[in-house]
């Protein structure tokens, strides 16, 4: 493979990873906003993946808005 092709492949792969990370961050913000009350009530002090897992563990207690955001994530 020519060096320029390798460079292009590496740049595309890096950009794809960055877009995925930004998309995941956006989803986390959506879940945090939609589930604000549930996080405070059921998952106090937890953030990020811990809070998300806590919400999943308490799915039967979540509002429909929170469940919808969590399902999209």
VMD Tcl script that draws the C-alpha trace (Angstrom):
set ca {
  {0.00 0.00 0.00}
  {1.27 3.46 -0.85}
  {2.06 5.77 2.08}
  {-0.57 8.30 0.95}
  {-3.29 5.62 0.95}
  {-2.28 4.52 4.43}
  {-2.45 8.13 5.63}
  {-5.92 8.61 4.15}
  {-7.19 5.39 5.75}
  {-5.77 6.45 9.12}
  {-7.39 9.90 8.89}
  {-10.78 8.46 7.96}
  {-10.62 5.93 10.81}
  {-9.70 8.65 13.29}
  {-12.52 10.93 12.11}
  {-15.02 8.07 12.37}
  {-14.00 7.35 15.96}
  {-14.34 11.04 16.86}
  {-17.83 11.25 15.33}
  {-18.91 8.14 17.25}
  {-17.61 9.62 20.51}
  {-19.41 12.90 19.86}
  {-22.62 11.02 19.05}
  {-22.38 9.03 22.28}
  {-21.78 12.21 24.26}
  {-24.92 13.72 22.70}
  {-26.94 10.65 23.66}
  {-25.63 10.82 27.23}
  {-26.74 14.45 27.45}
  {-30.18 13.50 26.15}
  {-30.51 10.72 28.73}
  {-29.25 13.00 31.50}
  {-31.80 15.67 30.60}
  {-34.74 13.30 30.10}
  {-33.94 11.32 33.25}
  {-32.87 14.19 35.49}
  {-35.46 13.46 38.18}
  {-34.91 9.71 38.09}
  {-31.15 10.10 38.40}
  {-31.61 12.37 41.42}
  {-34.12 10.04 43.03}
  {-32.87 6.56 42.11}
  {-29.20 7.00 41.23}
  {-28.02 9.82 43.45}
  {-24.31 10.53 43.19}
  {-23.80 8.37 40.10}
  {-22.66 9.76 36.77}
  {-21.95 8.53 33.28}
  {-22.10 4.81 32.71}
  {-22.84 4.09 36.37}
  {-25.93 6.30 36.26}
  {-27.01 4.75 32.96}
  {-26.68 1.25 34.40}
  {-28.59 2.33 37.50}
  {-31.41 3.62 35.30}
  {-31.49 0.34 33.38}
  {-31.64 -1.56 36.69}
  {-34.64 0.56 37.72}
  {-36.40 0.58 34.36}
  {-39.81 -0.26 35.84}
  {-39.68 2.97 37.88}
  {-38.76 5.30 35.00}
  {-41.00 7.81 33.26}
  {-41.88 7.15 29.63}
  {-39.73 10.14 28.62}
  {-36.70 8.70 30.40}
  {-37.29 5.19 29.05}
  {-37.47 6.59 25.53}
  {-34.19 8.46 25.87}
  {-32.51 5.44 27.42}
  {-33.75 3.17 24.62}
  {-32.32 5.53 21.97}
  {-28.96 5.40 23.75}
}
mol new
graphics top color blue
foreach p $ca { graphics top sphere $p radius 0.5 }
foreach p [lrange $ca 0 end-1] q [lrange $ca 1 end] { graphics top cylinder $p $q radius 0.2 }
display resetview
